[in-house]
Amino acid sequence: MSSENDTPDEPAGGEPEQLALIRESVRRAKAPKAKPRTWRGAALAGELPVARVLVDKGVLHLDRYFEYAVPQELDAVAQPGVRVRVRFGAGARNVRDGRREGGGLIDGFLVERVAEAEYQGPLAALAQVLSPEPVLDPEVLGLTRAVADRYAGSLADVLQLAIPPRHAKAEAREFPAPPPRPVAPDPGSWRRYERGADLLASLASGGAPRAVWTALPGPEWAEEIARAVQATLASGRGALVVVPTVRLAARVDQALGDVLGPGQHALLTADAGQQRRYSEWLAVRRGAVRAVVGTRAAMFAPVRDLGLVVVWDDGDSHHSDDHAPFPHVREVLELRASRDKCAFLLGSWSCTVEAAQLVRSGWAAAVAAPREVVRRTAPLVRTVGDLDVARDEAARAARLPSLAWEVARTALRDGPVLVQVPRRGYVPRLACQQCREPARCRHCAGPLEARESTGTLACGWCGREEAHWHCAACGGTRLRAQVVGARRTAEELGRAFPAVPVRTSGREQVLDTVSGAPALVVSTPGAEPVAEGGYAAALLLDGWAMLGRPDLRAGEDALRRWIGAAALVRPQEAGGTVVVVAEPTLRPVQALVRWDPVGHAVRELADRAELGFPPVSRMAAVAGVPDALADFLRAVELPPDAEVLGPVPVPDAGPAGTRRPGAPPPGEHWERVLVRVPPGSGAALARALKQAQAARMARGGTEPVRVRVDPLDIG
C-alpha cells in the first residue's frame, strides 16, 4: 500500500487508475462522521446539550419527558417544537463511550433544550430531526397538557389529536403574506337578538365577551357566525369555529367566503386528506390565515392572536372525540378561552344543560331573540299524543296519524315535506304506564331496566334490584316500553302518497340539499338536508323512540333533534307546520311547542342539581372485565367525597356495524362503575384515576380497563 506521501500510480498512458483516484479521495477526506441515528463518538452541542423529548407512546406510565443528548451536527435544527426520532427502551446496560445505545426508533417532539440533565446516568443521543418545522409551540403544549390532565389521559394521545401527521410536500410550500384586515361588519341579522349588535361591536373593538347564543330557526346562523368572525378579524385577532359535521363546516366555509372573500380563512376537517389537511394547518400556524373553520379536528388549531372561539351545536355527539382521552370540543374551547383570554361563543338552535350552567354560573351571558321575534320566525308546532294515536284508525294501519297525513297532504301543494324517523338501535327506557314519568332507582335515581335473564327490574347505574317499584309522581305500579318499528316508513309513505317522489337521507346516503319542489324527504336525526326556500312542513314520528332511550340526556337530545329538524321549516306566517308524534304533556314536547329550549335546559339543570347529576357534579365511567375492574377499584385512591355506583353489566356489542359507543369488544363481557364527585373535586378524581391506571400499566396489566371522564352517555 502506498504511504501518505506517495503519488498515485499511473498507467503507461499517463492517466491515473480508478483505484488510485479512490485512494487519493479517501486520504484527503476528513475524519469519518458518526453514523446517523447512533452518533457514536460525535461531539455534543456546545450550548444546551440536553433535549427533553416527549416520546410518542400513549401510555400513562410514560407520560413524562425523557432526556437525550444533542449531537453538535443537529444543534441548529434541534429546536423546541420540532419532530424528532429517538431510540427508546435500551436500558442502562448498553453503554459505549459514555453514550447509551440500542433500543427501538420512535418518533417524538422536542419540548425544550437545557444545559444539564436531571438524569445522572448516560444519555442516548437524538437519532434524527425529522423536520425543522416547530409544530409544537408553547401555547399548544400548555393547552394539550391541560386537556390531558382534565380527562385523565396522556399528553402523547392528545398531541395526536392536536397536530396532524407530517407531509413533506406541504412543508416545502411557500405561503403568502396574511391578507389585510377586513372592515368591521354591519350587524345585519344580529339585530334580531337582544345584545346581538353589542356582541359584534365588542368583538370589533378587541373585547372578549363570552356568550351562549340561542339562534333563531332558519339558515341565517352560518352568516351570523361569519359576521362574528369578521368583527374579530377587524380587531387584528384570529378566530376559530368548530362545527360537528363536514356538511355544516361546508356551510360555514361558504358563508365565510361570501363575507370575507377568498384567502381569509382555512378549512380543517379530518377527511380532507393528509397533504391538504397538513397544508391548511401549516397556513394557520405560519400566520398566512387568521380564521379557521372545521370539525373537532380543528379545536386545537394554532391560530395566532386568538380572539374568538365558536362552537356550534355543542349537544351533537360528533363533538366528543372517539379516541382516548375522549375530549369534548366545548370543554377544550372553554379552556382556550380562559387561557388565551379570548371571546367565547356557544351557539345552537337548542340549548344543552351545560350551556345553561355556563349562563347560571355567570361565566357567559345569554344572547337570544325576544319572544315576539321567536314566534314570528318559528313554525307552528302541533302534537299527536298516545291517546290520539290509539283512537286513530289511520295511525294503527300505517303508523301515520290522520293529523300528520292531512298536514303533509296540504303542505305538498307548496313544497317538500320533511319526515324525521328515529335511527334504529335505540334501547327503550321503562316509564310509568299512567303518567309516562321515567322509572328511576330510589337509591341513585338511575334508569331502571328489565334484565333479560331474570325479568327483574334493576338500576342501570348502581345495579340494585327494585322489587316493589311505584311511580313517585302518580303512584302507579305498571310500566311500559316503546317499540320503534320505523323501518318501513319510506315504503308506507310511498303507498300513502303514490304521486309524490320519496327521497331518503341517512347513514347510507346523506343528502346535503333538496330542491323546493314537492317531495317527501325521509331522514334520520342529524341527516336532514336543507330545502331550497325551507320545508313546507315536517313530521316528527315515533317521539317515544328518542324519549325512551335509557340515558340521562334522552329528553334534552330529543328536543335538540326535533328543533334541528323544525328549524329547517318555513315560519308560521309562511304556512310552516310541524307535527310531533309524542305525548303532549312531556317536558321536551312542551318546550318544542313553545319553542323554549332555554327554559327546558334551565329546568333540567335544576333537576340534576337536586339529584347530583352532571354537569353539576363530575363523573367518570370505568369499565372492563370484572376481575380487572375489581383490581382497579381496590388500587385507586379516590377523593374522600367520591361515590361509586355499580358495578353493572355493560351491554354487549351488537351485530356488525351496530356496536354501541363504549361497548366491549365482541365476545367479551364487561362491567362498569360510575364514580361521582361534587363540584371542586373533578381535578382530584381525574388525577386519582390517571395515577391508578398508570401504576396498573407499569405492573404489566394485560386485561383492559377503560377510563372515561365526563362520559357522553352514562345511561
C-alpha positions in Angstrom: 0.0 0.0 0.0 1.3 3.5 -0.8 2.4 5.7 2.0 0.8 9.1 2.7 3.4 10.9 0.6 3.3 8.6 -2.3 1.8 9.8 -5.5 -0.8 7.6 -7.2 0.4 5.0 -9.7 -0.1 5.9 -13.3 -0.5 3.6 -16.2 1.5 3.7 -19.3 -0.8 6.1 -20.9 -0.3 8.7 -18.1 -3.9 8.6 -16.9 -4.5 7.8 -13.1 -6.1 4.5 -12.4 -9.6 4.4 -10.9 -8.3 2.6 -7.8 -5.6 5.3 -7.3 -8.3 8.0 -7.5 -10.4 6.4 -4.8 -7.4 6.1 -2.5 -6.5 9.7 -3.0 -10.1 10.8 -2.2 -10.0 8.7 1.0 -6.7 10.2 2.0 -8.0 13.8 1.5 -11.3 13.3 3.3 -11.9 14.4 6.8 -12.4 12.1 9.7 -15.5 9.9 9.1 -18.7 11.2 10.7 -20.6 9.2 13.2 -23.4 7.2 11.7 -26.8 9.0 11.8 -29.2 7.7 14.5 -26.3 6.4 16.6 -23.9 9.4 16.8 -21.2 7.2 18.4 -18.3 9.3 19.4 -19.8 12.5 17.9 -19.3 15.8 19.8 -22.3 17.3 21.6 -23.8 20.7 21.2 -21.8 23.4 22.9 -24.8 25.2 24.5 -27.9 23.5 25.9 -26.6 20.0 25.0 -29.6 18.2 26.6 -33.0 17.8 24.9 -36.2 16.9 26.7 -38.4 14.8 24.4 -42.0 13.7 24.6 -42.0 10.2 23.0 -45.0 9.1 21.0 -46.1 6.5 23.5 -49.7 6.9 24.5 -49.4 5.0 27.8 -49.9 6.7 31.1 -46.8 5.5 33.0 -44.6 7.0 30.3 -46.4 10.4 30.3 -43.3 12.4 31.1 -40.3 13.9 29.3 -37.2 11.9 28.5 -33.7 13.4 28.2 -31.4 12.9 25.2 -28.0 14.3 24.2 -28.0 16.7 21.3 -25.2 16.0 18.7 -23.3 19.0 17.5 -24.4 18.5 13.9 -28.1 18.6 15.0 -27.6 21.7 17.1 -29.1 24.1 14.6 -32.2 22.1 13.7 -32.9 20.5 17.1 -35.1 23.4 18.3 -38.0 23.2 20.7 -41.2 22.1 19.0 -39.7 20.0 16.1 -40.4 16.4 15.4 -37.5 14.1 16.3 -36.7 10.4 16.2 -35.0 8.8 19.2 -34.0 5.4 20.4 -36.2 4.2 23.3 -36.1 1.2 25.6 -32.3 0.4 25.5 -31.9 0.2 29.3 -28.9 1.3 31.3 -26.6 -1.7 30.4 -25.9 -1.0 26.8 -23.5 1.9 27.1 -20.5 2.7 24.9 -18.1 5.6 25.4 -20.4 7.2 27.9 -23.3 7.1 25.5 -26.4 4.9 25.8 -27.1 2.9 22.7 -29.7 0.4 21.4 -33.4 0.4 21.7 -36.1 0.9 19.0 -36.6 4.0 17.0 -39.6 6.0 17.9 -41.0 9.4 17.0 -41.5 12.3 19.4 -41.5 16.0 20.0 -38.5 18.1 21.3 -40.1 20.1 24.1 -37.1 22.1 25.4 -33.3 22.3 25.5 -31.5 22.6 28.8 -27.8 22.9 29.9 -27.8 20.0 32.4 -29.8 16.8 32.6 -31.7 15.8 35.7 -30.9 12.1 34.9 -27.4 11.3 36.3 -26.7 8.3 34.1 -25.5 8.2 30.4 -27.9 9.6 27.8 -28.7 8.4 24.4 -28.4 10.9 21.6 -31.1 12.3 19.4 -31.2 10.0 16.4 -32.7 12.3 13.9 -34.6 15.6 13.4 -37.5 14.6 11.1 -38.4 18.2 10.2 -37.1 21.7 11.2 -40.8 22.9 11.4 -41.6 23.8 15.0 -45.1 22.4 15.1 -45.4 22.2 19.0 -45.3 25.8 20.3 -45.7 26.6 24.0 -49.4 27.6 23.6 -50.3 24.2 22.0 -48.2 22.4 24.6 -49.9 24.1 27.5 -53.4 23.5 26.2 -52.8 19.9 25.4 -51.3 19.3 28.8 -54.4 20.9 30.4 -56.7 18.7 28.4 -54.7 15.5 29.2 -54.9 16.3 32.9 -58.6 17.1 32.8 -59.5 13.8 31.1 -57.0 11.6 32.9 -55.2 10.9 29.7 -51.6 11.0 28.3 -50.1 14.1 26.6 -49.0 12.0 23.6 -52.6 10.9 22.9 -53.8 14.5 23.0 -51.0 15.6 20.7 -52.0 13.0 18.2 -55.4 14.8 18.0 -53.9 18.3 18.0 -51.1 18.0 15.4 -51.8 16.3 12.1 -49.3 13.9 10.5 -46.4 15.4 8.6 -46.4 15.7 4.9 -43.0 16.8 3.3 -44.5 18.5 0.2 -46.8 20.6 2.4 -43.8 21.8 4.4 -42.0 22.8 1.3 -44.9 25.1 0.2 -44.4 28.8 0.3 -47.4 30.6 1.9 -48.4 34.2 1.0 -48.4 37.0 3.5 -51.6 37.4 5.6 -54.3 39.4 3.9 -55.2 42.8 5.3 -57.8 43.2 8.0 -61.4 43.4 6.9 -63.6 46.3 7.9 -65.9 45.9 10.9 -69.2 44.3 9.6 -72.7 45.7 9.8 -74.6 43.7 12.5 -77.2 42.6 9.9 -79.4 39.8 11.2 -77.6 40.0 14.6 -80.0 42.9 15.3 -82.8 40.4 15.8 -81.1 39.3 19.1 -81.0 41.2 22.3 -77.4 42.3 22.8 -76.5 40.8 19.4 -75.2 44.1 17.9 -73.3 44.8 21.2 -71.6 41.4 20.8 -70.3 42.3 17.4 -69.2 45.7 18.5 -67.3 44.3 21.4 -65.5 41.8 19.1 -64.6 44.5 16.6 -63.1 46.7 19.4 -60.9 44.0 20.8 -63.2 42.8 23.6 -63.5 39.2 24.9 -67.2 38.6 25.6 -68.5 35.2 26.5 -71.9 34.3 25.2 -74.4 31.4 24.9 -76.3 32.2 21.8 -79.8 30.6 21.1 -80.1 31.0 17.3 -83.4 31.7 15.6 -84.7 29.0 13.2 -83.6 29.4 9.6 -80.4 29.3 7.5 -79.0 32.7 8.8 -76.9 31.1 11.5 -73.9 30.4 9.2 -73.8 34.0 8.0 -74.1 35.3 11.6 -71.1 33.2 12.6 -69.2 34.7 9.6 -70.0 38.2 10.8 -68.7 37.5 14.2 -65.5 36.2 12.7 -65.2 39.3 10.5 -65.6 41.5 13.5 -62.8 39.6 15.3 -60.5 39.8 12.3 -61.2 43.6 12.0 -59.7 43.9 15.5 -56.5 42.3 14.3 -57.0 39.0 16.0 -57.8 35.4 14.9 -60.9 33.3 15.1 -61.7 29.6 15.3 -65.1 28.0 14.5 -65.8 24.3 15.2 -69.0 22.6 14.0 -70.0 18.9 14.4 -70.1 17.6 10.8 -68.4 18.2 7.5 -71.7 19.3 5.9 -72.1 22.1 8.4 -68.4 23.0 8.0 -69.0 23.4 4.3 -71.9 25.8 5.0 -69.8 28.0 7.3 -66.9 27.8 4.9 -69.2 29.2 2.1 -70.6 31.9 4.4 -67.0 33.0 5.4 -66.1 33.1 1.7 -69.1 35.2 0.9 -68.5 37.6 3.8 -64.7 37.8 4.0 -63.7 37.0 0.4 -61.0 34.4 -0.7 -57.8 33.7 1.2 -59.0 34.9 4.6 -59.7 31.5 6.3 -58.8 27.9 6.3 -61.0 24.7 6.3 -59.7 22.0 8.6 -61.5 18.6 8.6 -60.2 15.1 9.3 -61.3 13.7 5.9 -59.5 16.3 3.8 -56.6 14.1 3.1 -53.1 14.1 4.7 -51.4 16.6 2.4 -54.3 19.1 2.2 -55.0 19.0 5.9 -51.4 19.5 6.9 -51.0 22.3 4.3 -54.0 24.1 5.7 -52.8 23.6 9.3 -49.4 25.0 8.3 -51.0 28.0 6.8 -52.7 28.7 10.1 -49.5 28.1 12.2 -47.4 30.3 9.9 -50.0 33.1 10.1 -51.0 33.1 6.4 -54.6 33.0 7.5 -56.2 34.2 10.8 -59.5 32.4 10.7 -60.3 28.7 10.8 -63.5 26.6 10.4 -63.6 22.9 10.8 -64.8 19.8 12.7 -63.5 18.7 16.0 -60.1 18.0 14.4 -59.7 21.8 14.3 -60.3 22.5 18.1 -56.5 22.6 18.7 -55.7 24.7 15.6 -52.7 27.1 16.3 -54.5 30.3 15.4 -52.3 33.3 16.0 -53.5 36.0 18.4 -56.7 34.1 19.0 -59.6 36.5 19.7 -62.7 34.3 19.3 -63.6 30.6 19.6 -67.0 29.5 18.4 -68.7 26.1 18.9 -71.9 25.3 17.1 -74.5 22.8 18.4 -72.4 21.5 21.4 -75.0 18.8 22.1 -74.1 16.9 19.0 -72.2 13.7 19.8 -69.7 14.3 17.0 -68.1 17.0 19.3 -66.9 14.2 21.6 -63.7 12.6 20.3 -63.8 8.8 19.8 -60.1 8.4 20.8 -58.5 8.5 24.2 -58.8 10.6 26.3 -62.1 11.5 24.6 -62.1 15.3 24.9 -65.2 17.3 24.1 -64.9 20.4 21.9 -66.9 22.6 24.2 -64.6 21.9 27.2 -61.5 22.3 25.1 -62.7 25.7 23.7 -63.7 26.8 27.2 -60.1 26.1 28.3 -58.7 28.0 25.3 -61.0 31.0 26.1 -59.7 31.0 29.7 -56.1 30.5 28.8 -55.9 32.9 25.9 -58.4 35.5 27.4 -60.3 35.5 24.2 -64.1 35.7 23.4 -66.2 32.6 23.5 -69.4 32.0 21.6 -71.5 28.8 22.0 -74.4 28.8 19.5 -77.2 26.4 18.7 -80.9 26.3 17.8 -81.4 24.4 21.1 -79.7 24.6 24.5 -77.8 22.0 26.4 -77.7 21.7 30.2 -74.0 22.6 30.1 -74.7 25.8 28.2 -77.4 26.7 30.8 -74.9 26.1 33.6 -72.4 28.5 31.9 -75.1 31.2 32.0 -76.2 30.4 35.5 -72.7 30.5 36.9 -72.1 33.9 35.3 -69.2 32.6 33.1 -71.1 33.5 30.0 -74.1 35.8 29.1 -77.2 34.7 27.2 -77.8 36.1 23.7 -81.4 35.4 22.5 -84.2 37.0 20.5 -87.3 38.5 22.1 -90.3 36.2 22.3 -92.2 38.1 19.6 -89.4 37.6 17.1 -89.2 33.9 18.0 -92.9 33.4 17.4 -92.6 35.2 14.1 -89.8 33.1 12.8 -90.6 29.6 14.2 -93.1 27.2 12.6 -96.4 26.2 14.1 -96.0 23.0 16.2 -98.9 20.6 16.7 -98.8 17.4 18.7 -100.3 13.9 18.4 -100.4 12.0 21.7 -100.7 8.3 22.5 -104.4 8.7 23.1 -104.9 10.3 19.7 -102.9 7.5 18.0 -104.9 4.8 19.8 -108.2 6.2 18.6 -106.9 6.9 15.1 -107.6 4.1 12.5 -105.1 5.5 10.0 -102.4 5.5 12.6 -103.0 1.9 13.5 -103.0 0.9 9.9 -100.0 2.9 8.6 -98.3 4.4 11.6 -99.1 7.8 10.2 -101.8 9.7 12.3 -104.6 11.4 10.5 -103.3 14.9 11.5 -99.9 14.2 10.2 -101.3 12.8 6.9 -103.5 15.9 6.5 -100.7 18.3 7.2 -98.4 16.5 4.7 -101.1 16.4 2.0 -101.8 20.1 2.3 -98.1 21.1 2.5 -97.1 19.0 -0.5 -99.0 21.5 -2.7 -96.4 24.2 -1.8 -93.1 22.4 -1.3 -91.2 19.5 0.2 -92.2 17.8 3.5 -89.5 16.5 5.9 -90.3 13.2 7.8 -87.9 12.5 10.7 -87.8 8.9 11.9 -85.5 7.8 14.8 -82.4 5.8 13.9 -82.7 2.1 14.6 -80.9 0.8 17.6 -82.3 3.0 20.4 -82.9 0.9 23.5 -86.3 1.6 25.2 -86.4 3.0 28.6 -89.1 2.0 31.1 -91.7 4.6 32.2 -94.9 4.8 34.1 -97.8 3.4 32.2 -100.1 6.1 33.6 -98.2 9.4 33.6 -95.1 8.5 31.4 -92.7 9.5 34.1 -89.3 7.6 33.6 -88.8 4.8 36.1 -85.8 5.6 38.3 -83.8 3.9 41.1 -84.7 5.0 44.6 -81.0 4.9 45.7 -79.2 6.8 43.0 -82.0 7.9 40.6 -80.5 5.9 37.7 -82.7 4.4 35.0 -84.5 1.1 35.8 -84.1 -1.7 33.2 -85.6 -5.1 32.8 -83.0 -7.8 32.9 -83.5 -10.3 30.1 -82.1 -13.2 32.1 -84.3 -12.9 35.2 -87.0 -10.4 34.1 -86.5 -8.4 37.3 -86.1 -4.6 37.5 -82.6 -3.3 38.2 -80.8 0.0 38.1 -78.6 0.7 35.1 -76.2 2.7 37.2 -75.7 1.1 40.6 -77.1 -2.4 39.7 -79.5 -2.6 42.7 -82.7 -4.6 42.0 -86.1 -3.0 42.5 -88.7 -5.5 43.7 -91.6 -3.1 44.6 -91.4 -0.2 42.2 -94.1 2.5 42.2 -94.2 5.9 40.4 -93.1 8.8 42.6 -95.3 11.2 40.5 -98.6 9.4 40.4 -98.3 6.3 42.5 -98.8 3.9 39.5 -97.2 0.4 39.5 -97.4 -0.5 35.9 -94.5 0.1 33.4 -94.4 0.5 29.7 -91.7 0.4 27.0 -91.8 1.7 23.4 -91.0 -0.3 20.3 -89.5 1.8 17.5 -90.8 -0.1 14.4 -89.8 2.6 11.9 -88.1 0.5 9.2 -90.8 0.7 6.6 -91.6 4.4 6.9 -90.4 5.3 3.4 -92.4 2.4 1.9 -95.6 3.3 3.9 -95.3 7.0 2.8 -94.8 5.9 -0.8 -98.1 4.0 -0.6 -99.9 6.8 1.1 -98.7 9.4 -1.5 -98.2 7.5 -4.7 -97.8 10.5 -6.9 -95.1 12.2 -4.8 -91.4 11.3 -5.0 -89.9 10.0 -1.8 -86.2 10.7 -1.0 -84.2 9.3 1.9 -81.3 10.7 3.8 -79.5 8.6 6.4 -76.4 6.6 7.2 -76.0 5.0 3.8 -76.5 8.3 1.8 -76.8 11.7 3.4 -78.3 14.4 1.3 -77.0 18.0 1.7 -79.7 19.9 -0.1 -83.0 19.2 -1.9 -85.0 21.4 -4.2 -88.1 23.3 -3.3 -90.3 21.0 -5.5 -93.0 18.9 -3.7 -91.4 15.7 -2.3 -91.3 13.6 0.8 -87.9 13.6 2.4 -87.4 10.8 5.0 -84.4 11.4 7.2 -82.8 10.1 10.4 -82.0 12.7 13.1 -79.0 14.8 12.1 -79.1 13.9 8.4 -81.8 16.3 7.4 -81.0 18.1 4.1 -81.6 21.8 3.7 -84.6 22.5 1.4 -84.5 25.4 -1.0 -86.8 28.0 0.5 -87.4 25.8 3.5 -89.7 22.9 4.1 -93.4 23.4 3.9 -93.9 21.0 6.8 -92.2 18.5 9.0 -93.4 15.3 10.6 -91.5 14.1 13.6 -92.6 10.5 14.1 -92.1 8.0 16.9 -91.2 10.5 19.5 -91.1 7.8 22.2 -88.2 6.1 20.5 -86.0 9.0 21.4 -87.6 10.0 24.7 -87.4 6.3 25.8 -83.6 6.0 25.5 -82.0 4.7 28.7 -79.9 7.8 29.1 -79.8 10.9 31.3 -79.8 13.1 28.2 -82.7 11.5 26.4 -85.1 14.4 26.8 -82.5 17.0 26.0 -81.3 15.1 23.0 -84.8 14.5 21.6 -85.6 18.2 21.9 -82.4 19.2 20.2 -83.0 16.8 17.3 -86.6 18.0 16.9 -85.7 21.6 16.9 -82.9 20.9 14.5 -85.4 19.5 12.0 -88.1 22.1 12.8 -85.6 24.9 12.2 -85.5 23.9 8.5 -89.3 24.6 8.2 -90.7 27.8 6.9 -92.0 30.3 9.5 -95.6 30.1 10.7 -96.6 33.2 8.8 -95.4 31.4 5.6 -97.5 28.3 6.4 -94.8 26.2 8.0 -96.2 23.5 10.3 -94.5 20.8 12.4 -96.3 17.7 13.7 -94.6 15.8 16.5 -95.9 12.3 17.5 -95.3 12.3 21.2 -97.2 12.7 24.5 -98.0 16.4 24.7 -97.7 16.6 28.4 -94.0 15.7 28.5 -91.5 18.5 29.2 -89.5 18.2 25.9 -92.7 18.2 23.8 -94.0 21.3 25.6 -90.6 23.0 25.1 -90.9 22.3 21.4 -94.4 23.6 21.2 -93.4 26.9 22.9 -90.0 26.9 21.2 -88.3 27.4 24.5 -85.1 25.2 24.6 -83.5 27.5 27.2 -86.4 27.0 29.6 -86.2 23.3 29.2 -82.4 23.3 29.9 -82.8 25.5 33.0 -85.4 23.1 34.4 -83.2 20.1 33.6 -80.3 21.8 35.3 -82.3 22.3 38.4 -83.4 18.7 38.5 -79.8 17.5 38.0 -78.6 19.8 40.7 -81.1 18.3 43.1 -80.1 14.8 42.3 -76.4 15.4 42.0 -76.1 14.6 38.3 -73.6 16.1 35.8 -72.9 18.8 34.9 -73.4 20.0 38.5 -71.3 17.1 39.6 -68.3 15.5 37.9 -68.5 11.8 36.9 -66.2 9.2 35.4 -67.0 5.8 33.9 -64.6 2.9 34.5 -65.3 -0.3 32.5 -63.5 -3.6 32.0 -63.7 -7.3 32.6 -64.9 -8.0 36.1 -61.6 -9.1 37.7 -59.6 -6.3 36.2 -62.2 -3.8 37.2 -62.3 -5.0 40.8 -58.5 -4.9 41.0 -58.5 -1.3 39.7 -61.1 -0.2 42.2 -59.1 -1.7 45.0 -55.9 0.1 43.9 -57.3 3.6 43.1 -57.2 6.2 45.9 -60.4 8.1 45.2 -61.2 11.5 46.8 -63.0 11.2 50.2 -66.2 12.7 48.7 -66.3 10.2 45.8 -69.4 8.0 45.4 -69.1 4.7 43.5 -72.2 3.5 41.6 -72.2 -0.1 40.4 -70.8 -2.3 39.0 -73.4 -3.1 36.4 -73.1 -5.2 33.2 -72.1 -3.3 30.0 -74.4 -4.1 27.1 -72.6 -6.4 24.7 -71.7 -5.3 21.2 -74.5 -5.7 18.7 -74.3 -7.2 15.2 -71.6 -6.0 12.8 -72.0 -2.3 12.1 -74.3 -1.6 15.1 -71.8 -1.6 18.0 -72.8 1.0 20.6 -70.3 3.6 21.8 -68.4 2.2 24.8 -69.5 -1.4 24.2 -66.9 -4.1 24.9 -65.1 -6.0 22.2 -67.2 -8.7 20.6 -67.2 -11.8 22.7 -66.2 -10.1 26.0 -68.4 -9.3 28.9 -67.6 -6.1 30.8 -68.8 -4.4 33.8 -68.9 -0.7 34.5 -68.9 1.6 37.6 -69.7 5.3 37.7 -67.7 7.5 40.1 -69.4 10.7 41.1 -67.8 13.7 42.9 -69.2 17.1 43.9 -68.1 20.3 42.3 -64.5 21.2 43.0 -63.3 17.6 43.2 -63.2 16.9 39.5 -59.4 17.5 39.2 -58.7 15.3 42.1 -60.8 12.5 40.6 -59.1 12.7 37.2 -55.7 12.7 38.9 -56.5 9.6 41.1 -57.8 7.7 38.1 -54.8 8.6 36.0 -52.3 7.5 38.7 -54.1 4.2 39.3 -54.2 3.5 35.5 -50.5 4.4 35.2 -49.5 2.2 38.1 -51.5 -0.7 36.6 -49.9 -0.3 33.2 -46.4 -0.2 34.8 -47.1 -3.5 36.5 -47.9 -5.0 33.1 -51.7 -5.4 33.5 -53.0 -7.3 30.4 -56.7 -7.0 30.8 -58.0 -3.7 29.5 -59.7 -1.2 31.8 -61.3 1.9 30.1 -61.4 5.2 32.0 -63.6 8.0 30.6 -64.0 11.3 32.4 -67.3 13.1 31.8 -68.7 10.4 29.6 -71.2 11.5 27.0 -73.5 8.5 27.6 -74.0 7.4 31.2 -77.3 5.6 31.0 
